[in-house]
């Protein structure tokens, strides 16, 4: 992968697979350790799936970052779905608005170095995650 940034539409389940593959390619290009690649890919998979299931589809933007000697990967998942009415509740382990185990958002937050969630009812959801080398 030569691009330092890009955007991938996430509309159907197959796009979740493409998001996971793209996250892995970007993580490898950034020289993340294998364990950190796995953490980033796992978080990306969860967030992409949420965008399809709860947000009605959206996008994943990626970017390779450099800060001094560190490199990192930033992924931004955005949708125009119904939004999340209670962010604190949504980030609680075990809480799910659907039939899942309730580990998607809180689990994704634990897997990355930086996690930012911006959502409101009727305004969609935007989640930014970053993993550093």
C-alpha positions in Angstrom: 0.0 0.0 0.0 1.6 3.3 -1.1 -1.2 5.7 -0.2 -0.7 7.6 3.0 -4.5 8.2 3.3 -7.7 7.2 1.7 -11.4 6.5 2.1 -13.4 3.3 1.8 -17.2 3.1 1.6 -18.8 0.7 4.1 -22.3 -0.3 3.0 -22.5 -4.1 3.1 -21.0 -7.0 5.1 -18.3 -7.5 2.3 -17.2 -3.9 2.9 -16.4 -4.9 6.6 -14.0 -7.5 5.2 -12.4 -4.8 2.9 -12.1 -2.4 5.9 -10.3 -5.1 7.9 -8.0 -5.8 5.0 -7.3 -2.1 4.5 -6.6 -1.6 8.2 -4.1 -4.5 8.1 -2.3 -3.1 5.0 -2.0 0.3 6.5 -0.8 -1.1 9.8 1.9 -3.1 8.0 2.9 -0.1 5.9 3.3 1.8 9.2 5.4 -1.0 10.7 3.1 -1.7 13.6 4.1 -4.8 15.6 2.0 -7.9 14.9 0.1 -7.6 18.2 -0.7 -3.9 17.4 -1.8 -4.8 13.9 -4.2 -7.4 15.3 -5.6 -4.9 17.8 -6.2 -2.3 15.2 -7.7 -4.7 12.7 -10.0 -6.1 15.4 -11.2 -2.6 16.4 -11.6 -1.7 12.7 -13.7 -4.8 12.1 -16.0 -4.0 15.1 -16.5 -0.3 14.1 -17.0 -1.1 10.4 -19.7 -3.7 11.4 -21.4 -1.2 13.7 -21.5 1.3 10.8 -23.2 -1.2 8.6 -25.6 -2.6 11.2 -26.5 0.5 13.2 -25.6 3.4 11.0 -27.0 2.1 7.7 -23.5 2.3 6.1 -20.8 4.9 6.1 -17.1 5.4 5.4 -13.7 4.5 6.8 -11.0 7.0 6.3 -7.4 6.0 7.0 -4.2 8.0 7.4 -0.6 7.2 8.3 0.6 9.7 10.9 4.1 10.8 11.9 4.9 12.5 15.2 8.7 12.8 15.8 10.1 9.3 15.6 6.7 7.7 16.1 4.4 6.5 13.3 0.8 5.7 13.7 -2.4 4.8 11.9 -5.6 6.9 12.3 -9.0 5.4 11.2 -12.2 7.4 11.1 -15.5 5.6 10.9 -18.5 7.9 10.0 -22.1 7.2 9.3 -25.3 9.3 9.0 -27.4 6.8 11.0 -29.6 7.5 14.0 -26.7 8.4 16.3 -26.1 7.2 19.9 -28.5 8.7 22.4 -26.4 7.8 25.5 -22.6 7.7 24.9 -21.7 6.7 28.5 -24.1 3.7 28.3 -22.9 2.7 24.8 -19.3 2.6 26.1 -20.3 0.4 29.1 -19.1 -3.2 28.8 -21.9 -5.6 28.3 -24.5 -3.0 27.1 -25.8 -3.6 23.6 -28.5 -1.9 21.6 -28.7 -5.0 19.4 -28.1 -8.7 19.8 -24.3 -8.5 20.3 -22.2 -9.1 23.4 -21.9 -5.4 24.1 -18.1 -5.3 23.6 -17.9 -3.5 20.3 -17.4 0.1 21.3 -15.8 -0.5 24.8 -13.6 -3.3 23.4 -12.5 -1.2 20.5 -11.6 1.7 22.9 -9.4 -0.7 24.9 -7.6 -2.0 21.8 -6.3 1.4 20.5 -4.1 4.2 21.9 -6.6 7.0 21.2 -10.4 6.8 20.8 -12.8 9.6 20.2 -16.5 9.2 19.8 -18.8 11.9 18.5 -22.5 11.1 18.2 -25.9 12.5 18.9 -29.5 11.4 18.2 -30.3 12.1 14.5 -26.7 13.3 13.8 -24.9 10.1 12.9 -21.7 8.8 14.5 -18.1 9.6 14.0 -15.4 7.4 15.7 -11.7 8.2 15.4 -9.2 5.6 16.6 -5.4 5.8 16.5 -2.7 3.2 17.1 1.0 4.3 17.5 4.2 2.3 16.9 
